[in-house]
Amino acid sequence: MNPLAYITVILATILISTSAFAPSTPLTIAKGNTMSAPKTTLYEGLGFDENAKPLTRENEPDEYFSSPMDKMSDGEKLPIALAGLAFVSLPFIAGLAALYSSK
């Protein structure tokens, strides 16, 4: 093959590989297709209910979601927080102990 063919093959390879990353149109539609589905907007579960009353200070306590842990005092939450800290820390401490005892 001559050098011009090599250059052509290399340029074609670069063109093909880089065009794969080029942005495309958001929706590709056949030109002959004139029918389209009607556009609808769904707001299910997103809080966009038209009949919902706005949340105010007066009706907030009735609609407020609180977990059982939110109702606990800080003294009751402390053992749970310490247990979580120990759960995360103890594997690292055990690993260090195993590392240093193996020497």
Beta strands, then each sheet from edge to edge (+ up, - down):
end
